[in-house]
Amino acid sequence: MYDVCIVGAGLIGSAAARHVAKILNESTYKSKVILIGPKEPKDFHSQDIFGAHYDEGRTVTCVLPDATHATLSKRSVDRYKELEKISGINFYNEVGHLQAVLPSDSRVNMLSSALNNASQIGVHAEKLKHAQIKDMFPFLNLPSQMDVVYSKHGNGHVSPRKLVQAQQEAANQLGCTVIHDVVERVYKTTQPDGTFCHAIMTSSGNTLYSKKVLLATGAFTPFKELLPEHLQPQIELRSQIVVKVEIDDADACKLKSMPSLYVKAFDTVVGNIADFNAYILPPILYPDGKFYLKIGHGKKPEMVLQTHKAVLDWYRSGTQEDTVTHLCRILMDLLPGTRAVSYHTDRCVTATTAHGLPYIDMVAPSIGIAVGGCGVAAKCSDELGRIAARMILAGQWDSDFPASKFKCHFKNSTRSRATQDTASKL
């Protein structure tokens, strides 16, 4: 019998497991914690559950227009070095972050908010003039009319793959059991002494038991028997495609001071501003021994995926040739003279919530959820996991953030008294 079972071994779930184990390890109560989730597959046809962390680069910035998001990121970044030291796994590169938008863009006001939020949480950020940009980043081709904000400390990029490994290693050191399996079903059952607990059935045929369960199951939450229909969170599953451009060692050296970027992309081929935003990672050395630049898109090219089959098809063979072509062109325009050795695409799916922050909520007295990263949770996943850990242990909200900001919206938004009574029995 486990005290807490965390289902979902991705960014938020692995962080939650570490923090649950840490909190319980600091108490006098001898406890048992388990984290369950599949390994990264070698072949996307070998399983039907995937994570969104199978990569080496995600942008990190604490200079954000939403104050809650900025604080979540700052608290997480502040613990990165400690986590690296504890786990022995390096996942963070503080190369800085640069945001560039047009004066006519609605994000100009958002930049002002981001600068104010950064100041409030103790992160230095500044607006750069065009001459400063050319001096600091001579390889970067940004139109002179763009408003640019840059911040060095507390900004850069993480390897989400290594961040998950670090969280799991640290959790394991604290006594958390980590099992690589897929949970097929969670249900309430009765122990021989008449008390209730949760049974957790896995695809390998094992059944485990736990007093409390935290679901951190991301985009795949609706596709297993984890929650009854009336407690399914309202999430929208959106397709994401990124382009990884292989570059040679000489270009990687030339771009070694490059920060991570968010741009309202300027398309010199068509002679105007592109109709969607892009984020860009500097050269990163991947496990195959090659350097890649990575570029991803904003919301405009996203497709809503309605079914498990649609999600699986996207992971396995999805493509958007127009988007890929456009992203490649944007990247080469921003970094003129950079030679592309080869192009590769990767895909994942993001779970978007009704309010733009993850759902971290108790949906029943002994079941909590921490789902819906909205495509931006990697950098702040440690704090999200900490909040979820404190909640599941307390059985109620236990954070200095207002609970309303993370409250779950259900697919059936008009939950009746009968529905609430049913939830209390879970």
C-alpha positions in Angstrom: 0.0 0.0 0.0 1.4 3.4 -1.0 0.5 6.7 0.6 0.6 8.6 -2.6 0.7 7.4 -6.2 1.6 9.9 -9.0 0.3 8.8 -12.4 2.2 10.4 -15.2 6.0 10.6 -15.3 6.4 13.7 -17.4 7.6 17.2 -16.4 4.9 18.0 -13.8 4.4 14.5 -12.5 8.1 13.8 -12.0 8.4 17.2 -10.2 5.4 16.4 -8.0 6.9 13.0 -7.1 10.1 14.6 -6.0 8.3 17.2 -3.9 5.9 14.7 -2.3 8.9 12.5 -1.4 10.8 15.5 -0.1 8.0 16.7 2.1 7.3 13.3 3.5 11.0 12.6 4.0 11.2 15.6 6.2 8.4 14.4 8.5 8.6 11.6 11.1 6.0 9.5 9.3 7.4 6.6 7.3 5.7 6.8 4.0 5.6 5.2 0.6 5.5 7.1 -2.7 5.3 5.8 -6.2 5.6 7.4 -9.6 4.2 5.5 -12.6 4.7 6.4 -16.3 6.1 5.0 -19.5 9.7 5.4 -20.7 10.3 7.4 -23.9 9.6 5.0 -26.7 12.2 4.1 -29.4 9.3 3.7 -31.8 6.0 5.7 -31.6 4.1 2.6 -32.8 5.2 0.5 -29.7 2.8 2.2 -27.3 -0.2 4.5 -27.2 0.8 7.0 -24.5 3.5 9.6 -25.0 5.0 12.5 -23.1 5.7 16.0 -24.3 9.3 16.1 -23.0 11.1 14.0 -25.7 13.4 16.8 -26.7 16.6 18.7 -25.7 15.4 22.3 -25.9 12.7 24.4 -24.4 12.9 28.1 -23.8 13.1 29.5 -20.3 12.2 33.0 -19.4 10.9 34.8 -16.3 10.0 37.9 -18.3 6.4 37.2 -18.9 3.2 39.4 -19.2 1.2 37.2 -16.8 2.4 37.8 -13.2 1.4 34.3 -12.0 3.3 32.6 -14.9 6.3 34.8 -14.3 6.4 33.9 -10.6 6.0 30.2 -11.3 9.0 30.4 -13.7 11.2 32.3 -11.3 10.6 29.9 -8.4 11.4 27.0 -10.7 14.5 28.5 -12.1 15.7 29.4 -8.7 15.8 25.7 -7.8 17.4 24.5 -11.1 21.0 24.5 -9.8 20.1 22.7 -6.6 18.3 20.0 -8.6 21.3 19.7 -10.9 23.6 19.2 -8.0 21.3 16.7 -6.2 20.7 14.6 -9.3 24.1 15.0 -11.0 22.2 15.7 -14.2 22.8 19.1 -16.0 19.7 20.3 -17.9 19.8 24.1 -17.7 21.7 26.6 -19.9 21.5 30.3 -18.9 22.1 31.8 -22.3 19.5 34.6 -21.9 16.2 35.2 -23.7 15.2 37.9 -26.2 11.7 38.9 -27.3 11.1 41.0 -30.4 7.7 42.4 -31.5 6.5 45.2 -33.8 5.4 48.5 -32.3 2.0 47.9 -33.9 1.7 44.5 -32.4 -0.6 43.9 -29.4 2.3 42.2 -27.6 4.0 45.6 -27.2 1.7 46.3 -24.2 2.4 42.8 -23.1 6.1 43.5 -23.2 5.6 46.5 -20.8 3.7 44.2 -18.4 6.5 41.6 -18.7 9.1 44.2 -17.8 7.0 45.3 -14.8 6.5 41.7 -13.7 10.2 41.0 -14.0 11.0 43.9 -11.8 8.6 42.8 -9.2 10.2 39.3 -8.9 13.8 40.5 -9.0 14.7 39.6 -12.6 16.7 42.2 -14.6 15.4 42.8 -18.1 16.0 45.7 -20.5 14.9 47.1 -23.8 17.6 47.1 -26.4 18.2 49.6 -29.2 19.0 48.3 -32.7 22.6 49.2 -32.4 22.9 47.3 -29.1 21.4 44.2 -30.7 23.9 44.4 -33.6 26.7 44.7 -31.1 25.6 41.9 -28.8 24.3 39.5 -31.5 25.9 40.5 -34.8 24.5 37.2 -36.4 20.9 38.2 -35.7 18.9 39.9 -38.4 16.0 41.7 -36.7 14.1 44.5 -38.5 15.1 47.9 -36.9 11.5 48.8 -36.2 11.0 46.0 -33.7 10.8 46.5 -30.0 13.2 44.2 -28.3 13.5 43.1 -24.6 16.4 41.0 -23.4 17.2 39.3 -20.1 20.2 37.2 -19.3 20.1 35.8 -15.7 17.3 33.4 -15.0 16.6 32.9 -18.7 17.8 30.5 -21.4 16.7 27.0 -22.2 16.3 23.6 -20.6 16.5 20.0 -21.8 13.1 18.7 -20.8 14.3 15.2 -21.3 17.1 15.7 -18.8 14.9 17.7 -16.5 12.5 14.8 -16.2 15.5 12.4 -15.6 16.8 14.8 -12.9 13.5 15.0 -11.1 13.1 11.2 -11.1 16.7 10.6 -9.9 16.2 13.1 -7.0 12.8 11.5 -6.2 14.4 8.1 -6.1 17.1 9.3 -3.8 14.3 10.4 -1.4 12.7 6.9 -1.4 10.2 7.3 -4.2 9.6 4.2 -6.3 9.6 4.9 -10.0 7.9 2.3 -12.3 7.9 2.6 -16.1 4.5 1.4 -17.0 1.2 2.7 -18.4 -1.7 3.1 -16.1 -4.9 1.8 -17.7 -7.4 2.3 -14.9 -7.8 3.9 -11.5 -10.7 2.9 -9.3 -11.8 3.0 -5.6 -11.8 -0.3 -3.7 -12.1 -1.5 -0.1 -9.3 -3.0 2.0 -9.8 -6.0 4.2 -10.1 -3.7 7.3 -13.0 -1.8 5.6 -11.1 1.4 4.7 -11.0 2.7 1.2 -8.1 3.1 -1.2 -7.4 3.3 -4.9 -6.5 0.5 -7.2 -4.1 1.4 -10.0 -4.1 -1.1 -12.9 -1.2 -1.1 -15.4 -0.8 -2.3 -18.9 1.7 -4.9 -17.8 -1.0 -6.6 -15.6 0.0 -5.3 -12.2 -2.4 -3.8 -9.7 -1.0 -1.4 -7.1 -2.9 0.3 -4.2 -2.6 3.8 -2.8 -4.4 6.0 -0.3 -4.1 9.0 -2.6 -3.7 9.5 -6.3 -2.4 12.5 -8.2 -3.0 12.4 -12.0 -0.4 14.3 -14.1 -1.3 12.6 -17.3 -1.3 15.5 -19.7 -2.9 15.2 -23.1 -3.7 11.6 -22.6 -5.9 12.1 -19.5 -9.2 11.4 -21.4 -8.0 8.2 -23.1 -7.6 5.9 -20.1 -10.0 5.0 -17.3 -8.5 7.4 -14.8 -11.6 9.5 -14.0 -15.3 9.0 -14.5 -16.9 11.0 -17.4 -18.4 13.7 -15.2 -14.9 14.5 -13.7 -13.1 14.8 -17.0 -11.3 18.1 -17.2 -12.1 20.5 -20.0 -8.9 20.4 -22.1 -8.3 21.1 -25.7 -5.6 19.0 -27.4 -3.6 20.9 -30.0 -1.0 19.8 -32.5 2.6 21.1 -32.3 5.3 20.7 -34.9 8.9 21.9 -34.7 11.7 22.1 -37.1 15.2 21.1 -36.1 17.9 22.5 -38.5 21.2 20.7 -38.3 24.2 23.1 -38.6 27.9 22.4 -38.7 30.4 23.0 -35.9 31.6 26.3 -37.5 28.1 27.8 -37.4 27.5 26.5 -33.9 30.6 28.3 -32.8 29.5 31.5 -34.6 26.2 31.3 -32.8 27.5 30.3 -29.3 26.3 33.6 -27.7 22.8 33.2 -29.1 19.9 33.5 -26.6 16.6 31.7 -26.8 14.2 33.9 -28.8 10.5 34.8 -29.2 9.8 36.7 -32.3 6.9 38.1 -34.3 8.7 36.6 -37.3 9.7 38.9 -40.2 9.4 37.1 -43.5 11.7 38.8 -46.0 10.7 36.4 -48.8 7.1 37.7 -48.9 8.2 41.2 -47.8 6.0 41.6 -44.7 5.5 40.3 -41.2 4.6 36.7 -40.9 1.2 35.8 -39.7 2.3 33.8 -36.7 4.8 34.0 -34.0 7.8 31.7 -33.5 10.1 30.6 -30.7 13.7 29.7 -31.5 16.4 27.7 -29.6 20.1 28.4 -30.1 22.4 25.6 -31.2 22.0 22.6 -28.9 24.1 19.4 -29.1 21.7 16.5 -29.4 22.4 12.9 -28.4 23.3 12.0 -32.0 26.4 14.3 -31.6 25.0 17.0 -34.0 24.1 20.6 -33.4 20.6 21.7 -34.1 18.7 25.0 -34.2 15.1 24.5 -33.3 12.1 26.6 -34.3 8.5 26.2 -33.3 5.3 28.1 -34.0 2.6 30.0 -32.0 -1.1 29.2 -31.9 -2.0 30.0 -35.5 -1.0 26.7 -37.2 -2.3 24.5 -34.4 -5.0 21.9 -35.1 -7.4 20.6 -32.5 -7.2 16.9 -32.1 -10.5 15.3 -30.9 -9.7 11.6 -30.4 -7.1 9.2 -29.2 -6.6 8.0 -32.7 -6.1 11.5 -34.0 -3.4 12.2 -31.3 -1.6 8.9 -32.1 -1.7 9.6 -35.8 -0.2 13.1 -35.2 2.6 11.7 -33.1 3.4 9.0 -35.5 3.1 10.6 -38.9 1.6 14.1 -38.7 2.9 16.9 -40.9 2.1 20.4 -42.0 4.4 21.1 -45.0 3.4 24.8 -45.4 4.2 25.5 -41.7 7.5 23.6 -41.9 8.5 25.5 -45.0 7.6 28.8 -43.4 9.4 28.1 -40.2 12.6 27.1 -42.1 12.5 30.3 -44.1 11.9 32.4 -41.0 14.9 30.8 -39.3 17.2 31.4 -42.2 16.1 35.0 -42.5 16.8 35.7 -38.9 20.2 34.0 -39.1 21.6 34.9 -42.6 24.7 33.1 -43.6 23.8 30.0 -41.5 24.0 26.9 -43.6 21.4 24.2 -43.1 23.0 20.7 -43.3 19.6 18.9 -42.9 16.1 19.5 -41.7 14.1 17.3 -39.3 10.6 17.6 -37.8 9.3 16.6 -34.4 5.7 16.5 -33.2 3.9 16.6 -29.9 0.5 17.5 -28.4 -0.3 20.2 -25.9 -3.2 20.2 -23.5 -4.7 23.6 -23.2 -7.0 24.6 -20.3 -9.9 27.0 -20.1 -8.0 29.7 -18.2 -4.4 29.3 -19.6 -2.8 27.8 -16.4 -2.7 24.2 -15.5 -5.5 22.6 -13.6 -4.2 21.8 -10.1 -7.2 20.7 -8.1 -8.7 18.1 -5.9 -11.5 16.5 -8.0 -12.4 14.1 -5.1 -11.3 13.8 -1.5 -8.3 11.6 -2.3 -7.7 12.2 -6.1 -6.0 15.3 -7.4 -5.1 16.4 -10.9 -2.2 18.4 -12.3 -2.8 18.6 -16.0 -2.8 21.1 -18.9 0.6 22.6 -19.4 -0.8 24.8 -22.2 2.5 24.4 -24.1 4.5 26.6 -21.7 4.9 24.5 -18.6 8.4 23.1 -19.0 10.2 26.0 -17.5 7.9 26.3 -14.5 7.2 22.6 -14.0 9.1 22.3 -10.8 6.9 24.9 -9.0 3.8 23.4 -10.6 4.9 20.0 -9.2 5.5 21.5 -5.8 2.1 23.1 -5.7 0.5 19.8 -6.7 2.5 17.9 -4.1 1.4 20.1 -1.3 -2.2 19.9 -2.4 -2.4 16.1 -2.6 -0.7 15.7 0.8 -3.0 18.2 2.4 -6.1 17.0 0.6 -6.9 20.7 -0.2 -5.3 23.8 -1.7 -2.1 24.7 0.1 -0.3 27.5 -1.8 0.1 31.3 -1.7 -1.4 31.5 -5.2 -5.2 31.8 -5.2 -6.8 28.4 -5.8 -9.1 29.9 -8.4 -6.2 30.4 -10.8 -5.7 26.7 -11.1 -9.2 25.4 -10.5 -10.4 22.6 -12.8 -13.1 23.4 -15.4 -15.0 20.2 -16.2 -16.3 19.1 -19.6 -19.7 19.0 -17.9 -19.5 22.5 -16.4 -22.9 22.3 -14.7 -22.1 19.8 -12.1 -25.2 18.9 -10.2 -25.5 18.0 -6.5 -25.7 14.3 -7.5 -22.4 14.7 -9.4 -20.7 16.2 -6.4 -22.0 13.4 -4.3 -20.5 10.9 -6.8 -17.2 12.7 -6.7 -17.1 12.4 -2.9 -17.3 8.6 -3.2 -14.1 8.4 -5.4 
